[in-house]
Amino acid sequence: MRTKNKRKGIALVELIIFIVIFLIIAGISFRLVYAVNQKAKIVKAKTEISQFAMALENMKDDTGYYPVRLGAIFDETPPPGMEKNWNGPYATKMKDMVNNDTPLDPWGHPYLYQIPMTDIPPETYIQTPEIGRFTGSPRTYTYDFIAPAGPAYLILTNYGITSGEIRLNGTVIIEQKEFKNSPWPQIITKPVSLLAGTNTLSCWLASTPNDYYLVSVGNPATKAYLPTSDYFVLTSYARDKKSGGKGFDRDIIYNSKTYPNFQ
């Protein structure tokens, strides 16, 4: 009887050990499958971005410009200002992945398409030069400009500065926490109110030497994005659908101006 109970106890222990080993193997297998799936999505996102980039380059070769919106690569008729030598659509096979005119990445989030600051209003009250970070103590750069009283837009184009602050007439417009080193360039647009006569723009920065940003203030009534011949940036925010991150959450960024293009 004792032998029979002993065998039952051994069988129960063996069963528990088997279940534990099975759960460990299942957990490892799940993590491996998940990792493979995420890596496949990253490869797919890079492939799609490369295809979009090729379509954008073909569009520029024909018309001389990159478009204002990424969805223009699917258009059969040219966007305003790009009529000359238009030979679109420049992409057709990927049109089924478009939602509200914006292609979606493998995680179901819209790809972010950006062009440099072509949205400077024709009536620009101030356009700063490149405000750079050099060695030594952080500095504040101050600019005075004349404008009528009323609403306007302040536009920051940031090339790598991660710590800074921008004030207009003593009021903080862009806080330190808003500065990021990706996407490149980072573009922030804020509505502001101008005083009649002299206005003062204060720009502070403290970051890696050789990084810089530009600031402009202009009339919102004439503000509009325009096609550009300079460059474009295409971004997928990857798994977490948020800027930044590491591992599977790391942004996938393509910049047509840099080499290699994927940053």
Summary of the structure (lengths in Angstrom):
residues: 263
radius of gyration: 26.4
end to end distance: 71.5
largest distance: 103.5
contacts: 763
relative contact order: 0.17
helix: 30%
strand: 30%
